[in-house]
Amino acid sequence: MHRVMKLLFIRHAQSVGNQEKRMQGHGEFELSERGRQQAEKLARRLLADGWHPSQVYTSPLKRAAETTQILVDYFLTAPLPAAVSDLIDATAMSGDSDGVSRKIPVQLADELKEFQNGIFEGLTWSEAVNRYPDLCHRLESSPDWILIPGAETLEDARSRSRRFIQTLLQQHRNGDHIWIVTHSWILQHLIAELMGSDRSWRLRAHNTALFEFWIDRDRWERTDQNRFNTDLWQVHRFNDCQHLQS
């Protein structure tokens, strides 16, 4: 395979809100104990795979930021596999562990936050039904989108997804290996935007699931038949969470 840009989308590990089945939205929920274990399992797998990022983007919400911190800390402290150590350019990195210099830039991105769900933030569904019975009945009775008071619209979500993907493509080139740590709902719109779909599709992403795309950034703007050349745009993992089985 020729030199490409690699994108690894990662859903955050289980949070206390996930555990309690809360509609978290922009609410701040830390990782559960199980979530911390999930993130550690993921870190071990990515290190074993030699998937060393050159850049990390993360949602600033606590459950995503804590997942990112566990992953980055593991990569900065664990001994690197020999095959990876041989590839690291010590002159371009900073920090030192095991005689190998390492650095992983991390950037917070508001565009990667979860759905801003307004008055439902932090509630379980049963709590929402008790507080807002008429609205919940409408939501349960129709498949059409019904705006929750105080929540963002679907257009808002798709717009910030587009903004993030466009910025990503503008700032990175072939050879860059990027982690994007985010949330299940917005992940659907991010992937649809990356793949050029005019619709957003339901994806049921598990906690710490991986979605990996390889892109020939040099040919991204081409308008000839290479747009349909599947050697240039490859899906390598999709909702992959095999590490949780160990």
C-alpha angles and dihedrals in degrees: 000000000000122000112293143167111258121208121191115189112198128190112218121257122263113298130201086254091056090048091052092043093241126161093240104184108161091339116127112244122164124221119278119233088259089051092055089051090050092052091049091050090050092049091053091049096049091047091049089050090052090238097155112170124224090197136014127203119190141177108250092226110117098246092054095039092051091049089051092048092053092049095046094043090052092051092048096049107031119086109261120237110257092245090057095043090056091056098051117101103219092196091062097047137067134209122052134238127159088353091299119112114225139176132172116191112216123196127188114225122191089198088071095060120119124258111302096231101184117206091008094064111133096359129124114230092253090053090050091050090052093049100036107022097159094049093046091049090053091049092050093046100053135046090207120103112267116188115237111219110264093012129121120252127245088251089056091053095047091046094055090044090054091048092053095047092047092050090048092053093045095051102041138061142189110303094038115120112199135189117204112192112195147129135287100248099046090041089070091059094043092054093044089051093048091050093048096243117157088211132057113231130210111257119178100209118191120223109281090009115160128224111184126190129181115204133184095224093186090064098037095108095046114125098192127091091293087085084075095042105113092197087073099049116040135174107211101171132014121186088339113172102153090134089072090065094064 
